[in-house]
Amino acid sequence: MGTPEIALSVRSLVEYVYSSGSLESGFRSAAALAEGTRIHQHIQRQYKEGDSKEVYLKTEIPYEELIFRIDGRCDGLLTAGDGTVTVEEIKSTAGPVDQLAEGKEVHWAQALMYAYMLSLERGLPSVQIKLTYVQRGGEQQRSLYRTASAEELAEFAMQTVAGYVRYARLMVRHSAERDGSIRELAFPFPAYRQGQRHFAAAVYKSIAEGVNLFAQAPTGIGKTMSTLFPAVKALGEGKAGGLFYLTAKTVNRLAAQDALRLLLRSGLRLHAITITAKEKACFREEGLCSNDFCPFAEGYYDRVNAAVLDMLEHETLMTQETIAGYARKHEVCPFEFSLDAAYACDAVICDYNYIYDPRISLKRLAEERKRRTVLLVDEAHNLVDRGREMYSASLTKAPFLALQRRYKTANKGLSGAAKAVNGWFIALRKSCGEEGKGEWREYPEELPALLEAFALEAEQELVAPSSAPPEGEEEEAGLLDTYYAVLGVQRTFKTYDERYVTYAEVRGGDVYFKLFNLDPSHLLQQMGKGFRSQILFSATLTPLSYYREMIGAGEADYSLSVPSPFHPEQWQVSVIPVSTRYRDRGDSLLPLSDALKGMTERKGNYLVFFPSYAYLRSVFEVFTEKYPQVRTIVQSTGMKEHEREEFLAAFSPDNAETLLGFAVLGGIFAEGVDLPGDRLNGVMIVGVGLPQVGLEREILRQYFQEQGKNGFDYAYVYPGMCKVLQAGGRLIRSETDSGTIVLADDRFLRQPYMQLLPEEWSRYHRLM
């Protein structure tokens, strides 16, 4: 075996070794991302002939038993008339530049590493280093200078590598153990289910070839293991460098954790981590997230390296509970800690937005690693609506009026900027006319400049508050929330094209404005670009052509539809030809109640899904009054975690009496819930799941109609039937399961709904 090599960027190296101090408030990093590129370009435009920008440099540094391959792009190389070469590093800052009289150590370190690489490449005896700070949104600029000899730079480079070597050795040792364990790893079940081996082989082939796969595989086939196992095998064989298991809901993340836990018990050595949403991970119940208010943010960078090393040396599967334990031990923010640890892990389980949402995505994921990373996208049908949500942005008028008044005397600049945006909203309200709504293909040209002025004033206020808010943290949080919303709209302006529409609504006394993404396929494709392979899988990618189109499939991407491994006899499917349309729902209450009683005649556990809570409550009231002897439980809005667990726990296989659960289509119990065997004996689905008619759905229908598609199918039928199929998929989870499905709607007997039903449901019989 040759000398182990460690490949990393200059920035990754110096940030690991030299970062120190506290976590900065989130708004600072958001602003830095928005303005960093512009500031670099502004400085680089001042370069004279003979100067160079974005210069690629690389070197190898042997250190004991390791070789470090380091590369990166320095911002500028400046050449003086006497031949002196200066390395320039440009940094933006939210605060005044005179507060950075000495410069930050991590910034100097980055410039010094580039200077070292340049001195080697050109044989220079010394190099001048220039560190330039520019205040975001202002004209202030300050440059700091140092000169270092080649010997000093070489000593600095060795010291820097020495600060990284413990972590590097850990990763080298772990990689060898991981790959060895993967070679010996066997499929963790005695046999593959029917169709499961074919699915797993398609996943492996797609990863090996570096293409994407759109796979529809039935509920119960074991999709989680069918994707994880071949992806892990590809990782051990060097065909992939890491994997992300992406989900839309917590329950799917738990399933991925369980699958990895099973593989670990089978001998796998792997670093896997679950990223939990910030609000759930946070130790603080309230208050702003900054070092001024949180002891876990204060001094974070002084402790996080030790925390990461400690956890990686002792853990394999790092769940929310595991991360919280080490975060408390080392007194670091659990959320930021999980992100820092994720960059070191082989497998990351997280929400879609860490890859596809430009506001949240893991921006420090190196391009080289990204090219070797596989995305396993669970329940990929959710990406369509989630994509629209990620790439849309909205504002309301009320916060700007409140900020205009709040800062009238304390900060006239901010008050004036808020007043200008509020004035724009007043004009927008008038343009909405008597109907109180408007729709445009283009966004208003005057808005970006108004929002940019507001964002600059807001940032300055957040960095250096003009006065103590009378309501404490709540007032500052209001400014911060509005600032975030403005950044979101500014970001969306940059991607706005023919796949967007602008609309406004007058809602009560407020005005709502939205840049609405109609077709997320292009941006989903862009955000997924650069990864080795995306495996997009679900039980409900019907029709497959629609989901390929809406998620952004390329011509070379594979498609796979795995037949159900279960026998048609395991289902007893019935259709009740009752109208559940909104105007007919009053007449359907009694027939549905009677049908539910008929379904539950045989003792067992049953679920009925409704298109809305209001409809659910109406049928529930009629049913419980007429059939009080049947035990019932009801899903309610905003259920807490323990309430969800109690609801599912009620579906026990040894219940002494029949249980009927009332739930909503598309809700937390209609997707990703596993109730095998006698935990669930029957399901009734009321309605065809069509989304409620509203402004956005009608805009979508019109848009796709204009594109030559069936607008009603794209906006209503396909999303609705996806909910139906997900709910029905709760029933049969294994080869030994059996049960009843009742489809309550006359539209199930007609096209296009009939053709969207699974083959195994096609042998239905009609009731009534």
N, C-alpha and C positions, 0 to 999 in steps of 0.2 A: 504493500500500500504506500502511495506517495505521500509527500508532505501535505498535510491538510491546508487548504486555502480558504481564507475568509474574504469574501467580496462585499464591499460596502462603500457607500458614498461618503465624501468628505463631511457633508452635513450630518449624516447619521452618526458618524464617528465622533465628531466634536460635540454634538448635542448630548450624546450619552456621557461623555467624559466631563464636559465643562458646564452643562446646564446647572443652575443653582437658583435658590430663592423660591418665591411663592408662585402659585398659579395666578396668572393674570385673569382678569374678568373676561368672560366670553366675548363681550362686544369688541374687545381690542383685537383679538385674533380674527374676528369676522371682518373688521375694517381693514386689517392688514392684507387679507386675501383680496379684498375688493380693490385696494389701491396700490398694492405692492408692485404689480407689473407696470402700471402707469408711471410710478415714481422711477423705477429702473430705466424705463425708456426715456424719461425726461432727462436724467443725468447722462445717459449714453449718447443722446443727441448732441451733447456738448463736446464729445470727443473730437479731436482733430485728426488729420491724416496721419497714418502710422499707428494710431491707437486701435485696439481691438476690443470687441465685446463678446460675452458669452463664450469664452475660450475653454475648450475641453482639455483637461489635464488628467494624467493618470500616473500611478507608480506602484511598485511592489516593495513592501517592507518586510524582510524576514525578521521574525522575533521568536527566538528559541525554537520550538518545534512547529511553529506556524508560519505561514506566509500570508501577509495582508495585501490584498489587491484593492487599491483605493482609487476612486475617480470622482470627477465632478466638473462643473463649469463655473469658472470664476467670472464675476460680473464684468471686469475690465482689466486690460493690460495697457498701461500708458507708457510711451517711450519718449524720453526727453532728448533734446538735441545732442547732449553729451553721451547718449547711449544708455543712460540710467533707466532701468525698468521698474515701474511701480505696479503692484497688484492692488486693484481697488475692489473693495467689498461694499455694497450699497444696502442700507437697511432703512426701513420706514419706522417711524415711531409716532405714537399717539400724543405723547407729551412734548413739552418744549425741548428743543435740542440742547439748550444750555444745562439741562439736568443730566446730560450724558458727557460730562467733562472728561471722564476717563474711558468711556466706552465699556461695553459689556464683554466679560471674559470670553464667553462663547462666540461672540462675533469676531473678536481678535483671533481666536483659535482657528476659525474657519479661514480667515485671510492668511494666517501664518502657514496653514497646511498647503494652501495654494502656492504661497511663496516658496515653500520647500520643494514642491513638485516642479515648479518653474526653474528653481536654481539647479535641480538635477538635470532637467531636460536641456537647458541651455548652458550648463556649466558656469553659472554666474557666481562670483565670489560673495555678492551681497544683493539683497533685494529690498526695495522700499515698499512699505505696506501703507495703504491709505484706507481708512475706515470712514465712510461718509454716511451721516444720518440726515434724513429728510423728514420734517414734520408732515404728517398726512393732512392734506387739505390746506396747508399753508405754504408760505414761501421760505420758511426758515430752513437753513441747511448748515451743517457743520462737518468739517473733515478733520480727522485725527491722523497723525503720522507716526510711523516707527520705521527704523531701518534695522535689518537683522543680517548677520553674516551667514554664509552657507553652513558653517559649523553650528551656529546657534539654532538654525532652522532644523538641522539634522537631529540635534539633541531634543528639540521640542517635539519633533515627529515621533521619536522613540518613546518619550515620556507619554505622549498621547496614546500610542498603541498600548503601552504598558497599563494605562488606565482602563483599557477595553479587554485585556487579555483574559481575565477570569471569566467574563461573560462568553468570550469566544471559545475558550476551552470547554465550558459547559455545553455550548451548542454543538461543537465537534463531537464530543463524547455522546451526547444525546442522539445526534444524527446516525452514528454508527449503531447504537442500540436499537433505534427505531427501525432502520433498514433491515437489520438482522431479524428483528421480531416480525416484520412484515413478510419476509421470505418464508418464515415458518407458519404464518397465520393461515388457518383454514376457515372456511365458511362456518359461522357459529351455530348452524342448525344441522340436524341429521340429514336433511335433504332440501333441495330447492322446491318451492311451490311451482305448480304448473305456470309456465310463462316467466317465472322469476329469473331463471338462468339466462333466458334470451334477453331480458331487460338488462340484467347486469352486464352481459357481454356487449350490448349496444353502448352502454355507458363507458365501458373500458375502451372500446374501439374509438368512440368519439374523442375521449381524452387523448388517446395515443396519437390520433390524427390531427388533434388541435382544432376540431370543429365543434359546432353547437348541436345539441340534440333536443328536439321537442318531443316529449314522450307522454302519451296518455296511457296510464296503467290503472286498472280497476282498484278500488278500495279493497283492502284485505290481502293484496298480493305481497305486501311487505316492501313498499317503495323506499322507505328510509334505509333499510339495510341493502336493498338492491342498488342504491346509488352510493352509499358510503363505502361498502366493501370493495367494489371495483376501483373507486377513487383512491382509497388507501393503498390498494395493490399498485396502482399507477404511481403513487407517491414513492413507494419503496423501490420501484424499478427505475426511478429517475425520469419518468415521463411527466411528472408534475412536481412542483416545488411546494405546494400547500393547497389547502382547500378552504372554502367558505361555504357553510351550510346556511342558506338564507331562508327565512320564514316570515310570514305575515302575522303570526299569532304565537303567544307564549306556549300554548299546548303543543305546537309542532316543534318548538325548541326543546321541550322536555322529551319528546319522542326521539329526537336526534341524540340528546344526552344519554338516554337509555340504550340506544343502539351502540354508541361508542363505549358505554360502560360494559356492555356485553362483549365487545371486541377486546377491551382491556382485560377482562377476566379470562379471555381466551389466549392471552399472552402478548397482546399488542403493547408496545411502548410508544406513546404518542403524547405530545403536549396539545391539549384541546381546551378551549376557553369559551365561555358563553358571555356575550356582552349584554348587559341588562340596561334598559333605558335609564337615563340620568335621574329622573324623578323617583324611580323605584330603588335605585342603588344608593341614593344619597342618605347619609346618616342623619342629616338635619331635617326636621319636620317643616321648618319654614325659614324664611330669610334669604337674602341675596347670596349668590354663589361667588364669593371672592374671599381673598385672604383677610380682608377687614372683618368678615363676619364668621369665617369658618376656620377652626384650628387645623383641619385636615388639608386645607388649601395653603395655609401659611407654612413656608419652608418645604413645600412638597418636593421640589427637585433635589433638595439635599438628602432626601430619604428614599426616593422611589427606586433607585438602582438596587439598593440593598433589598428592598421589598420584592422586586421582580426576581432577583437571584434566589432569594429564600423560597419563593413559591415554586419556581421552575425546578429547583433542586429536590423538592419534596413532594410535588404533586404532578399528576398526569391530567385528570379531568377537573378543570377549574370552573365550578359552578358559581352562582351568585353568592351562596353561603360560604364557599371556600375563599372567594375573593374578599368578602367582607371580613373574614377572620384575619387574613394577612394584612388587610388595610388598617384594621384596628391595631394590630400588633405593631405596625410600623408608622401609624398615624399619618396615613396618606388618603387622599380622596379616592373612594372606591371606584367611581366611574372612570376618572382619568387613569387610575392604576390599571383598570381592566383594558383600556385602550393601549397603554404602553406595553402591557404584557401580551396583547394580541399580536403585535408585530413580531414577537418572538415565538409564537405558537405555530404548530403544523396545521391545526384545524381551528376554525373560528365559527361559532354558531351565533348568528345575530339576525337582526331585522334587515329587510330589503334595503332600508335607507342608507346603511353603511356602505353600500356599493353604488346604488342607483340615484340617490338624492344628492345633488351638488351642495346642499347646505350642510350635510352631515357626513359625507363619505370620508373614508380613511385616507386623507390626502398625503400622509407620509409613507404610503405603500410604494416602495421603490419600483420604478418601471421594470427593472430586470426581474424582480420577484413577481410583479403583476403578470408578466408574460408567461410565468410558469404556474400561475395559480388557477385552480378550477373552481367554478361557481356551481354549487348544487342548489337549484332554486325550487324549493318545496311549494306545493299548491300554487303553481305559477300562474293560474288563472287570475289570481289576485293582483298581478302586476299591472293589468290594464287600468283599473280604477286607481290603484296606488300610484301608478305613473302619472296619471292626470293630476292627482293631488300634489305630487312632488314638484311638478313642473308648472303648476298654476300658482298665482299669488294674489292676495287681496288686501284691501285697506278699507277702513270705515272713517267717517268724518269726525265722530265724537272725540276721539283721543286728541286730535289736533286742536279742536276748540278748547279742550280742557288744558292742554299744555300752553296754548296761547295765553290763557288767563293765569295759569299757575306761575309762569315765568315773566309776567308783564313788567315787574319791577326788578326781579332778581337777575334776569338774564334777557335783556331786550333783543339781543341777536337771535336767541332761540325762540323767543316769543314771536318775533317778526317772521321767522321762517315757518313756524307753525301756523301763523295767521295767513300766510300766503297759500299754504296747502289747504287750509280751511276755506279760503276764498274760492279756490279752484273747485272744491266740493260743492259750494253754494251754487256756482255756475252749472255744475254737473246736475244738481238736483233740478234746476230749471229746465235743462235740456231733456230730462226724462219725461216731461209733459204730464198730462193728466193720468196716464196709465201708471206712472211711477216707475218706469223701467226703460232702459235703452240698450241697444246692441250695435257694436261697430266692429268692422274688420281690422281696424288699426287702433292702436292706443293713442291717446291725445299727445301731440308732439310737445306741448308745453310742460307736461307733468315731470319728465325726467330731471329737468333743471331745478324745479321746485323741490323735488325729493332729495337731490344731491345737496342743495343748500341746507335743507333741514338736517340731513344725516351728518354733515360736517359740524353744524352747531350742536347737535345732540351728542356727538362724540366728545366734543370739547367739554360739555357739561358733565358727561359721565366720567371723564378722566379727572376733571377738577371741578367739583360741584361749587356753584356760585353761592349757595347758602344751604343750611340744613333744612330739608323738607319738613314741613309741619307735621306730616303723618309718618315720619320715619321712613323705613324701607319701602313702604307701599308706594309712595310717590315716585321714588327713584325706579322701582320696578315698573311703574306705568310708563315712564320715559324709555326704559330699556326695552319693554315689549313693543312699543311703537317703533323704536329704532330697528329692532329685528324685522318687523313687518315691512318697513321701508327698504331694508337691505334685500328682503325677499323679492319685492317688486323690482328693484333696480337690477337684480340678478336675472329676473325673468325678461326684462326688456332686451337683454343680450341674446336670448334664444327665441324671441317673438318672431314668428313668420306666418305663412299661410295656414299653419296648423293651429293657430290661435284665434280667439275672438275676444273682444273686450265687451263686458256688459256691466250695467249698473242697475241697482234697485233702490227705491226709497222704502225703507223698512221702519215703520213707526216714525220717530223723529230723526232717524239717522239715515245716512246714505252709504250704501255698500257698493264697492267697486272691485272688479275682478278681472285679471288677465287669465282667461280660461283656456287651458290646453285641451284641445279636442282629440288629437291623435298623438299619444305618447311614444309611438314606435320609433321615431327618429332619435329622440333623446335617450330612450332606453338602450337603443343600439349603440349610441355614442358612449354612454356611461359604461356599457359592458365591453366596449372595444378594448383590445389590448390584453384581455385575459386569455389564458390558453384555451379554455373551453367553458361553455355554459351548458349545464344539463338542466333543462326546464321541464319539470314533470308535475303531473296532477292527474287525479281521477276524472277531471271534468274539463278537458280541453276540446270540447265539442261545440261547434265544428272546428277541427284542427286548423283549417285554412284561415278562419277568423283570428284565432289566437296567434298563429304565425305572423299574420299581417299586423296585428295590433301590438305585438311585443317586438317586432322588428327582425324577423328571420331573414337571413341571407340566402342566396340561391344554393350555396354549398351546404347549408345546414340540413341535418338529417331529421326525419320524422319517424315516429314509431307509435303504433297503437297495439297494445298488448291485450289479447282477448282475456275475458274473465276466466279465472281458474275454477270457478264454481259452477255447479249444475243449475239449470233453470228450475229444477224441482225444489231447490232450496228457497225460492221465492214463491209466495202466493200473492200475485199482484191483481188488484181490483181498481176499477175506475168508477167513480160516482159522478154522473153527468149533471152536476149541480152548478149553477152560475155563482161564482164568487166575485164577480165584478162589483165595483164599489156601490153602484146603484141597486144591486140585488142582494146585498149582504144581509139585510134584515130578514129576507125570505129564506135565507140559507141556514139560519141559526138552529132551527129545530131539526131539519134533515141532517145537518152535520152532527148534532148532539146524538141523534139516534144511531148514526153510522159509527160514532165513537163507542157507543154502548155495544154495538154489534161486534166491533173489532176487539173489544176487551172482554167478550164473553168467556174466552178461554183464559184461565189464570196466567198472569205473567206481567211483564214490564213493557210499557208502551210510551211512545212519544208522538205528539201531534204538533206540527209546525204551521204557523200562521204568517201571513204577509205583513202584519202590523200588530202592535200591542193592543190597539183599540179593538180590532177584530177578535183577537185572542180573548180579551176580557168579556166581550159580548157573548161568545160561545161558552166560555167558562161559566158565566152566570146562569145561562140556560141549562147547561149540562149538570152542574152541581145541584140545581134546584130540582131537576127531574130525576137525576140518578145520584142521590146523596150517598149511596152505599159504596160507590167507587172512590178509592183513595186517590187524591190528586195533589200535585205540586205545580207551582207556577213560576216561570222565569219572570223576573222583574227588571226594570231598567236600573242601570248602574249597580249591578250586583258586585259586592266585594269578593275578594279571592276566597275567603272562607265560606261565603254563601254559595259560590259556584261549586266548591268542593262538596258541600253538604247536598246540593242538588244532585250531583252525579253519584254521590255515595248512596243516595236513596235507591238507586237502581241496583239492588242486591239480587244475586241469583237465587237466594233462598227466602225471598219475601213470602210471608204467610198469606198475603192478599194481593190482589191486582193493584198495580200502580200505573197511573196515567199522568205523564208530564206534559204541561203546556209550554211551548217555546216558540220563538220567532225564527222564520227563515232568514238565513244569512247571519244569524247571531252566534254567540259563543258556543252554543250546544249543537249547532247545525253543521259544524265543520271541524275536523280534526279531533273529534271526541271518539274514544274507543270504548265501546260497551259490548264486549264479546259474549258469546254463549247466551245463557239465560238472563244476562243483565239487560238485554233488550230483545223483545219478541215480536214487536210490530211498530210500524211507523205510518202515520197519516200525514200527507202533505196537502195543505189547503191552498189552492191557487197555483198559478204557473210562475209565481215569483217576480212578476214584472215590477221594475222600479216605479215608484210613485211619479206620476206625471208632474213635471215642474219645468221651470225655465231652463235649467241646464240640460235636462233630458231632451227637451224639445229642440234646443240648440244643436245637440248631438244628432238627433234624428234628421234635422234639416241639413246639417253639414254632410253627413254620409249619403243622404239622398242626392245632394249636389255632386258628390264624388262618383255617382253611378252605382252606388250600393243600395241595398234595401235598408233605408234609414231606420225603419221601425225595428227590424231584426237586430241591427247593430246597437241601437240605443236601449231597447227594451227586452226583446225575446232572448237573445243569447245570454246577457247577464242574468235574466230571470231564471232561465232553465239551468244555468250553472248552480244557482242556489238550490233548486229542486233536486238535482243529481247529488249534490253534496249532502243534503239532508237524508236522502234515501240511502246514501252510502254508509250511514251509521249502523245499518242493520246487519249485513253479512260481513263478518270480519275473519272467518276461517272456514276450512272445508267442512266443519261439523255444524256450523251455524245454520239456522233456518228461521223463517219468519214471514210476516205479512206486511205488504206495502199497500196502502190505499191512497190513490191519487184522486183528490176531490176537486174536480173542475171539468166542465164539459169540453174545454179546449184541448185537453189531453187526447181527445178522440179525433182531432183535426190537425192538419199541417199548419205551420211547420213544427208544432210541438211534438207531434207523434214521431216524426223522424229523428228528433233529438233525444228520444228515450233510449236507454241502453238496450242492446239486443236481449239481454236476460230478463228485461221487463216486458218484452213484446207479447208474451203469452198471457196477457191480462184478460180478466173477464169483467163484464159490465154489471154493476149493481144498480138497482132501482129501475 
